[in-house]
Amino acid sequence: METVTPQCGICKKFYSANDDDGSGLCKTCRPTVSQPLLKQELVQPGKFGVSNAQLIPAMKQAIQEQSPEQLRELKATYFYIFERSIRYLRKDEREYIKMHLGS
């Protein structure tokens, strides 16, 4: 039986099948306990990591679901990009964030 060498979903490097935990990420790209990977289906790192293009849809989804908890998690994990992404939201979305997070 032929073994398949897994490829990381973020950095695209191949890693050992012994290191595979089913996450699709190499040891370097796996999240640590202090920084969990949030909403993996929404926040997919791009070519240069997580940027406005990945974070804004996740923010809009959390606002649409009226989930301040998700917004807090996004802000805690991607603080710098979160603050820079707010300016690209609609006025009512910015007000929602300001009201629920005090930004």
Secondary structure, DSSP 8 states (H G I E B T S, - for coil): ------B-TTT--B--GGG--SSS--TTTS--TTS----TTT---BTTBS-HHHHHHHHHHHHHTT-HHHHHHHHHHSHHHHHHHGGGS-HHHHHHHHHHH--
